[in-house]
Amino acid sequence: MARATLPKGRTRVRGDEVLDTAFIGHEDCLLHAMGTHHPECPARLGAIEDQLIASGLINYLARIDAPKALREQLERVHDAGHVDAIIAKSPSRGIVHLDPDTAMNAHSLEAALRAAGAGVAATDLVLKRQVRRAFCSVRPPGHHAERNRAMGFCLFNNIAVAAAHALESHGIERVAIADFDVHHGNGTEDIFRDDERVLMVSIFQHPFYPYSGTEGRSERMVNIPLPARSGSAEFRAAVTTHWLPALERFEPRMIFVSAGFDAHREDDMASLALVEADYVWVTEQLAAIADRHAQGRIVSMLEGGYALHALGRSVAAHLKTLSGL
């Protein structure tokens, strides 16, 4: 991925087109692998890239290489012992399992640092007004990683690192995190449950892994469980009835999105039945909130999504809507 340098205070321009959405990733994220046939595989990023090229959308995005997250950025949301443990368990060859679902190869640590660093870079670009919005096409995902625990394919909590960077380095007063992955973002809740500066709104299939999200609900943890086989109507009702009023009351100054696409009806990792139009719709709702309260500022980060064709189409739909195209 070629690095693009954005002029200070401006969006990047190609021809007559203003590119106001950054697409952030890194080749290191392709090298992380957890074993043959593992659903969280490098081909996920390839499927996204292929769809963006096929649709022509790639030409409207400012492509940025993700830096590595710094230790101090990770330790805003993870205890030092967790960071040490991930570094210590990084193998020089082969695969090391952290739990039955989560593993590391020789490249996983670098990929995880790039994934978390992508959120930091995206936050900087948006808050410095170099781009209006950003999407991080990275792996491993992050929203299951708790303050002291790697799990659910996740090593570091990428979205939490990004949100904490906005709060601590840029002094943003309030941020909202919207999570539409099919699995509850238990790690994000674990990290921000007691932080009054953070609102988390989420939907997820329940009962389902990680079997959480229903006991910690509050005015700032707006977790809406959906039963298996729920589709567009149930999803949109949850967002309209619960998310949007909470977001309007909170008036976030920046919105972060844990963009998991495994609630798609073609994804056999779960049993919800969303389609691309639902991702367009929810992105429109979040963009409207951002326009009213946050100067349009949104950073979105890839979480789940394992049916490759559906993932590519869904990310393209999400990105097109984020970009206002």
TORDOVEX-421784 format. One record per residue (C-alpha): residue in three letters; residue number from 0; x, y, z negated. Coordinates in Angstrom, 1 decimal. Example, Ala and Ser with C-alpha at 12.3 -4.5 7.8 and 13.67 -1.06 7.14 Angstrom:
! TORDOVEX-421784
{rest: ala nr: 0 X: 12.3 Y: -4.5 Z: -7.8}
{rest: ser nr: 1 X: 13.7 Y: -1.1 Z: -7.1}
END
This chain:
! TORDOVEX-421784
{rest: met nr: 0 X: 0.0 Y: 0.0 Z: 0.0}
{rest: ala nr: 1 X: 1.6 Y: 3.3 Z: 1.1}
{rest: arg nr: 2 X: 1.8 Y: 6.0 Z: -1.4}
{rest: ala nr: 3 X: -0.1 Y: 9.2 Z: -0.6}
{rest: thr nr: 4 X: 1.0 Y: 12.5 Z: -2.2}
{rest: leu nr: 5 X: -1.9 Y: 14.9 Z: -2.8}
{rest: pro nr: 6 X: -1.3 Y: 18.6 Z: -2.8}
{rest: lys nr: 7 X: -1.9 Y: 20.2 Z: -6.2}
{rest: gly nr: 8 X: -5.5 Y: 21.4 Z: -6.6}
{rest: arg nr: 9 X: -6.7 Y: 20.1 Z: -3.2}
{rest: thr nr: 10 X: -8.1 Y: 17.0 Z: -1.7}
{rest: arg nr: 11 X: -6.2 Y: 15.2 Z: 1.0}
{rest: val nr: 12 X: -7.1 Y: 15.9 Z: 4.6}
{rest: arg nr: 13 X: -6.8 Y: 13.6 Z: 7.6}
{rest: gly nr: 14 X: -7.7 Y: 15.4 Z: 10.8}
{rest: asp nr: 15 X: -10.9 Y: 17.3 Z: 10.1}
{rest: glu nr: 16 X: -12.0 Y: 15.0 Z: 7.3}
{rest: val nr: 17 X: -11.7 Y: 15.9 Z: 3.6}
{rest: leu nr: 18 X: -10.7 Y: 12.8 Z: 1.6}
{rest: asp nr: 19 X: -12.1 Y: 13.5 Z: -1.8}
{rest: thr nr: 20 X: -12.1 Y: 9.9 Z: -3.1}
{rest: ala nr: 21 X: -8.9 Y: 8.1 Z: -4.1}
{rest: phe nr: 22 X: -8.5 Y: 4.3 Z: -3.6}
{rest: ile nr: 23 X: -5.9 Y: 3.1 Z: -6.1}
{rest: gly nr: 24 X: -4.2 Y: -0.2 Z: -6.1}
{rest: his nr: 25 X: -0.8 Y: -1.9 Z: -5.9}
{rest: glu nr: 26 X: 0.7 Y: -5.0 Z: -4.2}
{rest: asp nr: 27 X: 1.7 Y: -6.4 Z: -7.6}
{rest: cys nr: 28 X: -2.0 Y: -7.0 Z: -8.2}
{rest: leu nr: 29 X: -1.9 Y: -9.6 Z: -5.4}
{rest: leu nr: 30 X: 0.8 Y: -11.6 Z: -7.1}
{rest: his nr: 31 X: -1.0 Y: -12.4 Z: -10.3}
{rest: ala nr: 32 X: -2.5 Y: -15.9 Z: -10.1}
{rest: met nr: 33 X: -4.0 Y: -18.2 Z: -12.7}
{rest: gly nr: 34 X: -4.0 Y: -21.4 Z: -10.8}
{rest: thr nr: 35 X: -5.4 Y: -23.1 Z: -7.8}
{rest: his nr: 36 X: -9.2 Y: -22.6 Z: -7.4}
{rest: his nr: 37 X: -9.4 Y: -20.0 Z: -10.2}
{rest: pro nr: 38 X: -12.2 Y: -17.7 Z: -9.3}
{rest: glu nr: 39 X: -10.3 Y: -14.5 Z: -10.3}
{rest: cys nr: 40 X: -7.9 Y: -14.9 Z: -7.4}
{rest: pro nr: 41 X: -5.8 Y: -12.6 Z: -5.1}
{rest: ala nr: 42 X: -8.3 Y: -13.1 Z: -2.3}
{rest: arg nr: 43 X: -10.7 Y: -10.8 Z: -4.1}
{rest: leu nr: 44 X: -8.6 Y: -7.8 Z: -3.2}
{rest: gly nr: 45 X: -8.1 Y: -9.0 Z: 0.3}
{rest: ala nr: 46 X: -11.9 Y: -9.3 Z: 0.8}
{rest: ile nr: 47 X: -12.4 Y: -5.7 Z: -0.3}
{rest: glu nr: 48 X: -9.6 Y: -4.5 Z: 2.0}
{rest: asp nr: 49 X: -11.0 Y: -6.4 Z: 4.9}
{rest: gln nr: 50 X: -14.5 Y: -4.9 Z: 4.4}
{rest: leu nr: 51 X: -13.2 Y: -1.4 Z: 4.1}
{rest: ile nr: 52 X: -11.2 Y: -1.8 Z: 7.3}
{rest: ala nr: 53 X: -14.1 Y: -3.4 Z: 9.2}
{rest: ser nr: 54 X: -16.5 Y: -0.7 Z: 8.1}
{rest: gly nr: 55 X: -14.1 Y: 2.2 Z: 8.9}
{rest: leu nr: 56 X: -14.5 Y: 3.4 Z: 5.3}
{rest: ile nr: 57 X: -10.7 Y: 3.0 Z: 4.6}
{rest: asn nr: 58 X: -10.2 Y: 6.1 Z: 6.9}
{rest: tyr nr: 59 X: -12.1 Y: 8.3 Z: 4.4}
{rest: leu nr: 60 X: -10.1 Y: 7.3 Z: 1.3}
{rest: ala nr: 61 X: -6.9 Y: 8.7 Z: -0.1}
{rest: arg nr: 62 X: -4.8 Y: 5.6 Z: -0.8}
{rest: ile nr: 63 X: -2.6 Y: 5.8 Z: -3.9}
{rest: asp nr: 64 X: -0.1 Y: 3.3 Z: -5.4}
{rest: ala nr: 65 X: -0.8 Y: 2.6 Z: -9.1}
{rest: pro nr: 66 X: 2.0 Y: 3.3 Z: -11.5}
{rest: lys nr: 67 X: 2.6 Y: 1.1 Z: -14.5}
{rest: ala nr: 68 X: 0.8 Y: 2.0 Z: -17.7}
{rest: leu nr: 69 X: 3.1 Y: 3.3 Z: -20.5}
{rest: arg nr: 70 X: 3.2 Y: 1.5 Z: -23.8}
{rest: glu nr: 71 X: 1.8 Y: 4.6 Z: -25.6}
{rest: gln nr: 72 X: -1.2 Y: 4.6 Z: -23.2}
{rest: leu nr: 73 X: -1.9 Y: 0.9 Z: -23.9}
{rest: glu nr: 74 X: -1.6 Y: 1.5 Z: -27.7}
{rest: arg nr: 75 X: -4.3 Y: 4.0 Z: -27.7}
{rest: val nr: 76 X: -6.7 Y: 1.1 Z: -27.3}
{rest: his nr: 77 X: -4.7 Y: -2.0 Z: -28.2}
{rest: asp nr: 78 X: -2.7 Y: -2.7 Z: -31.4}
{rest: ala nr: 79 X: 1.1 Y: -2.9 Z: -30.9}
{rest: gly nr: 80 X: 1.0 Y: -6.6 Z: -31.8}
{rest: his nr: 81 X: -1.3 Y: -7.3 Z: -28.9}
{rest: val nr: 82 X: 1.0 Y: -5.5 Z: -26.4}
{rest: asp nr: 83 X: 3.9 Y: -7.4 Z: -27.9}
{rest: ala nr: 84 X: 2.1 Y: -10.7 Z: -27.6}
{rest: ile nr: 85 X: 1.3 Y: -10.2 Z: -23.9}
{rest: ile nr: 86 X: 4.9 Y: -9.3 Z: -23.1}
{rest: ala nr: 87 X: 6.3 Y: -12.2 Z: -25.1}
{rest: lys nr: 88 X: 4.0 Y: -14.7 Z: -23.4}
{rest: ser nr: 89 X: 4.9 Y: -13.6 Z: -19.9}
{rest: pro nr: 90 X: 6.5 Y: -16.6 Z: -18.3}
{rest: ser nr: 91 X: 9.6 Y: -16.5 Z: -16.0}
{rest: arg nr: 92 X: 8.0 Y: -19.3 Z: -13.9}
{rest: gly nr: 93 X: 4.9 Y: -21.5 Z: -13.9}
{rest: ile nr: 94 X: 1.6 Y: -20.6 Z: -15.7}
{rest: val nr: 95 X: 1.0 Y: -20.0 Z: -19.4}
{rest: his nr: 96 X: -2.6 Y: -20.2 Z: -20.6}
{rest: leu nr: 97 X: -3.8 Y: -17.6 Z: -23.2}
{rest: asp nr: 98 X: -7.2 Y: -19.4 Z: -23.4}
{rest: pro nr: 99 X: -9.0 Y: -21.9 Z: -21.2}
{rest: asp nr: 100 X: -10.0 Y: -19.1 Z: -18.8}
{rest: thr nr: 101 X: -7.1 Y: -16.7 Z: -19.0}
{rest: ala nr: 102 X: -3.6 Y: -17.3 Z: -17.8}
{rest: met nr: 103 X: -0.4 Y: -15.6 Z: -16.8}
{rest: asn nr: 104 X: 2.2 Y: -16.3 Z: -14.1}
{rest: ala nr: 105 X: 5.6 Y: -14.6 Z: -13.7}
{rest: his nr: 106 X: 3.9 Y: -11.6 Z: -12.0}
{rest: ser nr: 107 X: 0.9 Y: -11.2 Z: -14.3}
{rest: leu nr: 108 X: 2.5 Y: -8.7 Z: -16.7}
{rest: glu nr: 109 X: 3.5 Y: -6.4 Z: -13.9}
{rest: ala nr: 110 X: 0.0 Y: -6.7 Z: -12.3}
{rest: ala nr: 111 X: -1.7 Y: -5.9 Z: -15.7}
{rest: leu nr: 112 X: 0.5 Y: -2.9 Z: -16.2}
{rest: arg nr: 113 X: -0.4 Y: -1.7 Z: -12.7}
{rest: ala nr: 114 X: -4.1 Y: -2.3 Z: -13.3}
{rest: ala nr: 115 X: -4.1 Y: -0.3 Z: -16.5}
{rest: gly nr: 116 X: -1.9 Y: 2.3 Z: -14.9}
{rest: ala nr: 117 X: -4.3 Y: 2.7 Z: -12.0}
{rest: gly nr: 118 X: -7.0 Y: 4.0 Z: -14.4}
{rest: val nr: 119 X: -4.5 Y: 6.5 Z: -15.9}
{rest: ala nr: 120 X: -3.5 Y: 7.7 Z: -12.5}
{rest: ala nr: 121 X: -7.2 Y: 8.0 Z: -11.4}
{rest: thr nr: 122 X: -8.0 Y: 10.0 Z: -14.5}
{rest: asp nr: 123 X: -5.2 Y: 12.4 Z: -13.9}
{rest: leu nr: 124 X: -6.1 Y: 12.9 Z: -10.2}
{rest: val nr: 125 X: -9.7 Y: 13.6 Z: -11.0}
{rest: leu nr: 126 X: -9.1 Y: 15.9 Z: -14.0}
{rest: lys nr: 127 X: -6.4 Y: 17.8 Z: -12.1}
{rest: arg nr: 128 X: -8.9 Y: 18.2 Z: -9.3}
{rest: gln nr: 129 X: -6.7 Y: 16.5 Z: -6.7}
{rest: val nr: 130 X: -9.6 Y: 14.3 Z: -5.9}
{rest: arg nr: 131 X: -13.2 Y: 14.4 Z: -6.9}
{rest: arg nr: 132 X: -13.6 Y: 10.7 Z: -7.7}
{rest: ala nr: 133 X: -11.5 Y: 7.5 Z: -7.7}
{rest: phe nr: 134 X: -11.9 Y: 3.8 Z: -7.4}
{rest: cys nr: 135 X: -9.3 Y: 1.3 Z: -8.7}
{rest: ser nr: 136 X: -9.1 Y: -1.9 Z: -6.7}
{rest: val nr: 137 X: -7.0 Y: -3.8 Z: -9.2}
{rest: arg nr: 138 X: -6.7 Y: -7.1 Z: -11.0}
{rest: pro nr: 139 X: -6.6 Y: -8.6 Z: -13.6}
{rest: pro nr: 140 X: -9.8 Y: -7.0 Z: -14.7}
{rest: gly nr: 141 X: -10.1 Y: -5.6 Z: -18.2}
{rest: his nr: 142 X: -13.5 Y: -5.2 Z: -19.9}
{rest: his nr: 143 X: -13.3 Y: -8.4 Z: -22.0}
{rest: ala nr: 144 X: -9.9 Y: -7.5 Z: -23.5}
{rest: glu nr: 145 X: -10.4 Y: -6.5 Z: -27.1}
{rest: arg nr: 146 X: -8.1 Y: -4.5 Z: -29.3}
{rest: asn nr: 147 X: -6.2 Y: -7.6 Z: -30.4}
{rest: arg nr: 148 X: -7.3 Y: -10.3 Z: -27.9}
{rest: ala nr: 149 X: -6.9 Y: -11.2 Z: -24.2}
{rest: met nr: 150 X: -9.8 Y: -13.2 Z: -22.9}
{rest: gly nr: 151 X: -12.2 Y: -13.6 Z: -20.0}
{rest: phe nr: 152 X: -9.5 Y: -13.2 Z: -17.3}
{rest: cys nr: 153 X: -8.5 Y: -9.9 Z: -18.9}
{rest: leu nr: 154 X: -5.1 Y: -8.9 Z: -20.5}
{rest: phe nr: 155 X: -5.4 Y: -5.2 Z: -21.1}
{rest: asn nr: 156 X: -8.7 Y: -3.2 Z: -21.1}
{rest: asn nr: 157 X: -8.2 Y: -1.0 Z: -18.1}
{rest: ile nr: 158 X: -11.3 Y: 1.1 Z: -18.4}
{rest: ala nr: 159 X: -10.6 Y: 1.7 Z: -22.1}
{rest: val nr: 160 X: -7.1 Y: 2.8 Z: -21.3}
{rest: ala nr: 161 X: -8.4 Y: 5.2 Z: -18.7}
{rest: ala nr: 162 X: -11.1 Y: 6.6 Z: -20.9}
{rest: ala nr: 163 X: -8.7 Y: 7.1 Z: -23.9}
{rest: his nr: 164 X: -6.3 Y: 8.9 Z: -21.5}
{rest: ala nr: 165 X: -9.1 Y: 11.4 Z: -20.7}
{rest: leu nr: 166 X: -9.9 Y: 11.9 Z: -24.3}
{rest: glu nr: 167 X: -6.3 Y: 12.1 Z: -25.7}
{rest: ser nr: 168 X: -4.2 Y: 13.5 Z: -22.9}
{rest: his nr: 169 X: -6.7 Y: 15.8 Z: -21.3}
{rest: gly nr: 170 X: -8.9 Y: 16.8 Z: -24.3}
{rest: ile nr: 171 X: -12.1 Y: 15.8 Z: -22.7}
{rest: glu nr: 172 X: -14.8 Y: 16.0 Z: -25.4}
{rest: arg nr: 173 X: -17.1 Y: 13.2 Z: -24.4}
{rest: val nr: 174 X: -16.9 Y: 10.3 Z: -21.9}
{rest: ala nr: 175 X: -19.4 Y: 7.7 Z: -20.8}
{rest: ile nr: 176 X: -18.6 Y: 4.2 Z: -19.7}
{rest: ala nr: 177 X: -21.2 Y: 2.5 Z: -17.5}
{rest: asp nr: 178 X: -20.7 Y: -1.3 Z: -17.1}
{rest: phe nr: 179 X: -22.8 Y: -3.2 Z: -14.6}
{rest: asp nr: 180 X: -20.8 Y: -6.4 Z: -14.6}
{rest: val nr: 181 X: -22.8 Y: -9.6 Z: -15.2}
{rest: his nr: 182 X: -20.9 Y: -10.2 Z: -18.4}
{rest: his nr: 183 X: -21.1 Y: -8.0 Z: -21.4}
{rest: gly nr: 184 X: -18.0 Y: -5.8 Z: -21.8}
{rest: asn nr: 185 X: -17.2 Y: -7.0 Z: -25.3}
{rest: gly nr: 186 X: -13.7 Y: -5.6 Z: -25.3}
{rest: thr nr: 187 X: -14.8 Y: -2.1 Z: -24.4}
{rest: glu nr: 188 X: -17.4 Y: -2.2 Z: -27.2}
{rest: asp nr: 189 X: -14.8 Y: -3.6 Z: -29.6}
{rest: ile nr: 190 X: -12.5 Y: -0.7 Z: -28.9}
{rest: phe nr: 191 X: -15.0 Y: 2.2 Z: -28.8}
{rest: arg nr: 192 X: -17.8 Y: 1.1 Z: -31.2}
{rest: asp nr: 193 X: -16.8 Y: 3.6 Z: -33.8}
{rest: asp nr: 194 X: -15.7 Y: 6.5 Z: -31.5}
{rest: glu nr: 195 X: -18.4 Y: 9.2 Z: -31.4}
{rest: arg nr: 196 X: -16.8 Y: 10.6 Z: -28.3}
{rest: val nr: 197 X: -17.7 Y: 7.6 Z: -26.2}
{rest: leu nr: 198 X: -21.1 Y: 6.4 Z: -24.9}
{rest: met nr: 199 X: -21.3 Y: 2.9 Z: -23.4}
{rest: val nr: 200 X: -24.2 Y: 1.8 Z: -21.3}
{rest: ser nr: 201 X: -24.3 Y: -1.7 Z: -19.9}
{rest: ile nr: 202 X: -26.5 Y: -4.4 Z: -18.5}
{rest: phe nr: 203 X: -25.5 Y: -8.1 Z: -18.5}
{rest: gln nr: 204 X: -27.0 Y: -11.6 Z: -18.3}
{rest: his nr: 205 X: -28.0 Y: -13.0 Z: -21.7}
{rest: pro nr: 206 X: -27.5 Y: -15.5 Z: -23.1}
{rest: phe nr: 207 X: -24.2 Y: -15.9 Z: -21.2}
{rest: tyr nr: 208 X: -20.5 Y: -15.5 Z: -21.7}
{rest: pro nr: 209 X: -19.1 Y: -13.9 Z: -23.9}
{rest: tyr nr: 210 X: -22.4 Y: -14.3 Z: -25.9}
{rest: ser nr: 211 X: -22.2 Y: -10.8 Z: -27.3}
{rest: gly nr: 212 X: -23.8 Y: -7.3 Z: -26.8}
{rest: thr nr: 213 X: -27.2 Y: -7.8 Z: -28.5}
{rest: glu nr: 214 X: -26.2 Y: -7.2 Z: -32.2}
{rest: gly nr: 215 X: -24.2 Y: -4.0 Z: -31.9}
{rest: arg nr: 216 X: -26.7 Y: -1.9 Z: -30.0}
{rest: ser nr: 217 X: -27.0 Y: 1.7 Z: -31.1}
{rest: glu nr: 218 X: -27.5 Y: 5.2 Z: -29.6}
{rest: arg nr: 219 X: -23.9 Y: 5.0 Z: -28.3}
{rest: met nr: 220 X: -23.8 Y: 1.3 Z: -27.4}
{rest: val nr: 221 X: -26.8 Y: 1.0 Z: -25.1}
{rest: asn nr: 222 X: -26.4 Y: -2.7 Z: -24.1}
{rest: ile nr: 223 X: -29.4 Y: -4.1 Z: -22.2}
{rest: pro nr: 224 X: -29.5 Y: -7.9 Z: -21.9}
{rest: leu nr: 225 X: -31.2 Y: -9.3 Z: -18.8}
{rest: pro nr: 226 X: -32.5 Y: -12.9 Z: -18.6}
{rest: ala nr: 227 X: -31.2 Y: -15.2 Z: -15.9}
{rest: arg nr: 228 X: -32.8 Y: -14.7 Z: -12.5}
{rest: ser nr: 229 X: -33.4 Y: -11.0 Z: -13.1}
{rest: gly nr: 230 X: -33.2 Y: -9.0 Z: -9.9}
{rest: ser nr: 231 X: -33.5 Y: -5.5 Z: -8.6}
{rest: ala nr: 232 X: -36.7 Y: -4.6 Z: -10.4}
{rest: glu nr: 233 X: -35.4 Y: -5.6 Z: -13.8}
{rest: phe nr: 234 X: -32.0 Y: -4.0 Z: -13.3}
{rest: arg nr: 235 X: -33.4 Y: -0.7 Z: -12.1}
{rest: ala nr: 236 X: -36.0 Y: -0.6 Z: -14.9}
{rest: ala nr: 237 X: -33.2 Y: -1.1 Z: -17.5}
{rest: val nr: 238 X: -31.1 Y: 1.7 Z: -16.0}
{rest: thr nr: 239 X: -34.1 Y: 4.1 Z: -15.7}
{rest: thr nr: 240 X: -35.6 Y: 3.3 Z: -19.1}
{rest: his nr: 241 X: -32.4 Y: 3.1 Z: -21.2}
{rest: trp nr: 242 X: -29.2 Y: 4.2 Z: -19.4}
{rest: leu nr: 243 X: -30.4 Y: 7.5 Z: -17.9}
{rest: pro nr: 244 X: -32.0 Y: 9.0 Z: -21.0}
{rest: ala nr: 245 X: -29.0 Y: 8.1 Z: -23.1}
{rest: leu nr: 246 X: -26.6 Y: 9.6 Z: -20.5}
{rest: glu nr: 247 X: -28.7 Y: 12.8 Z: -20.3}
{rest: arg nr: 248 X: -28.7 Y: 13.2 Z: -24.1}
{rest: phe nr: 249 X: -25.0 Y: 12.5 Z: -24.4}
{rest: glu nr: 250 X: -24.0 Y: 14.9 Z: -21.6}
{rest: pro nr: 251 X: -20.7 Y: 13.2 Z: -20.7}
{rest: arg nr: 252 X: -17.9 Y: 15.3 Z: -19.4}
{rest: met nr: 253 X: -16.6 Y: 12.4 Z: -17.4}
{rest: ile nr: 254 X: -18.0 Y: 9.0 Z: -16.3}
{rest: phe nr: 255 X: -16.0 Y: 5.8 Z: -16.1}
{rest: val nr: 256 X: -17.5 Y: 2.7 Z: -14.4}
{rest: ser nr: 257 X: -16.7 Y: -0.9 Z: -15.1}
{rest: ala nr: 258 X: -17.7 Y: -2.0 Z: -11.6}
{rest: gly nr: 259 X: -18.3 Y: -5.7 Z: -11.7}
{rest: phe nr: 260 X: -20.1 Y: -7.2 Z: -8.7}
{rest: asp nr: 261 X: -20.8 Y: -10.7 Z: -10.1}
{rest: ala nr: 262 X: -24.4 Y: -9.9 Z: -10.7}
{rest: his nr: 263 X: -24.9 Y: -10.2 Z: -6.9}
{rest: arg nr: 264 X: -27.3 Y: -12.9 Z: -5.9}
{rest: glu nr: 265 X: -24.7 Y: -14.6 Z: -3.8}
{rest: asp nr: 266 X: -22.3 Y: -15.0 Z: -6.7}
{rest: asp nr: 267 X: -22.6 Y: -18.4 Z: -8.3}
{rest: met nr: 268 X: -20.6 Y: -17.4 Z: -11.4}
{rest: ala nr: 269 X: -23.9 Y: -16.2 Z: -12.9}
{rest: ser nr: 270 X: -27.6 Y: -16.1 Z: -12.3}
{rest: leu nr: 271 X: -28.7 Y: -12.5 Z: -11.7}
{rest: ala nr: 272 X: -29.9 Y: -11.4 Z: -8.2}
{rest: leu nr: 273 X: -28.7 Y: -8.0 Z: -7.4}
{rest: val nr: 274 X: -27.9 Y: -6.9 Z: -3.8}
{rest: glu nr: 275 X: -25.8 Y: -4.1 Z: -2.2}
{rest: ala nr: 276 X: -28.8 Y: -1.7 Z: -2.3}
{rest: asp nr: 277 X: -28.8 Y: -2.0 Z: -6.1}
{rest: tyr nr: 278 X: -25.1 Y: -1.0 Z: -6.3}
{rest: val nr: 279 X: -25.9 Y: 2.0 Z: -4.0}
{rest: trp nr: 280 X: -28.8 Y: 3.0 Z: -6.2}
{rest: val nr: 281 X: -27.0 Y: 2.8 Z: -9.5}
{rest: thr nr: 282 X: -24.0 Y: 4.7 Z: -8.1}
{rest: glu nr: 283 X: -26.4 Y: 7.4 Z: -7.0}
{rest: gln nr: 284 X: -27.9 Y: 7.6 Z: -10.5}
{rest: leu nr: 285 X: -24.4 Y: 7.9 Z: -12.1}
{rest: ala nr: 286 X: -23.3 Y: 10.4 Z: -9.5}
{rest: ala nr: 287 X: -26.3 Y: 12.6 Z: -10.3}
{rest: ile nr: 288 X: -25.5 Y: 12.5 Z: -14.0}
{rest: ala nr: 289 X: -21.9 Y: 13.3 Z: -13.2}
{rest: asp nr: 290 X: -22.9 Y: 16.2 Z: -11.0}
{rest: arg nr: 291 X: -25.1 Y: 17.7 Z: -13.8}
{rest: his nr: 292 X: -22.8 Y: 17.2 Z: -16.7}
{rest: ala nr: 293 X: -19.3 Y: 16.3 Z: -15.6}
{rest: gln nr: 294 X: -18.4 Y: 18.4 Z: -12.6}
{rest: gly nr: 295 X: -18.9 Y: 15.2 Z: -10.5}
{rest: arg nr: 296 X: -16.0 Y: 13.4 Z: -12.2}
{rest: ile nr: 297 X: -16.1 Y: 9.6 Z: -11.9}
{rest: val nr: 298 X: -13.4 Y: 7.0 Z: -12.2}
{rest: ser nr: 299 X: -14.6 Y: 3.5 Z: -11.2}
{rest: met nr: 300 X: -12.6 Y: 0.3 Z: -11.8}
{rest: leu nr: 301 X: -13.1 Y: -3.2 Z: -10.4}
{rest: glu nr: 302 X: -14.1 Y: -5.8 Z: -12.9}
{rest: gly nr: 303 X: -15.8 Y: -9.1 Z: -11.7}
{rest: gly nr: 304 X: -17.1 Y: -10.3 Z: -8.4}
{rest: tyr nr: 305 X: -16.2 Y: -13.7 Z: -7.1}
{rest: ala nr: 306 X: -18.3 Y: -14.4 Z: -4.0}
{rest: leu nr: 307 X: -15.8 Y: -12.8 Z: -1.6}
{rest: his nr: 308 X: -18.1 Y: -11.6 Z: 1.2}
{rest: ala nr: 309 X: -20.6 Y: -10.2 Z: -1.2}
{rest: leu nr: 310 X: -17.8 Y: -8.6 Z: -3.2}
{rest: gly nr: 311 X: -16.4 Y: -6.8 Z: -0.1}
{rest: arg nr: 312 X: -19.8 Y: -5.6 Z: 1.0}
{rest: ser nr: 313 X: -20.7 Y: -4.4 Z: -2.5}
{rest: val nr: 314 X: -17.5 Y: -2.5 Z: -3.1}
{rest: ala nr: 315 X: -17.9 Y: -0.8 Z: 0.3}
{rest: ala nr: 316 X: -21.4 Y: 0.2 Z: -0.6}
{rest: his nr: 317 X: -20.3 Y: 1.5 Z: -4.0}
{rest: leu nr: 318 X: -17.4 Y: 3.4 Z: -2.5}
{rest: lys nr: 319 X: -19.4 Y: 4.9 Z: 0.3}
{rest: thr nr: 320 X: -21.9 Y: 6.2 Z: -2.2}
{rest: leu nr: 321 X: -19.2 Y: 7.5 Z: -4.5}
{rest: ser nr: 322 X: -17.7 Y: 9.4 Z: -1.6}
{rest: gly nr: 323 X: -21.0 Y: 10.9 Z: -0.5}
{rest: leu nr: 324 X: -20.7 Y: 9.4 Z: 3.0}
END
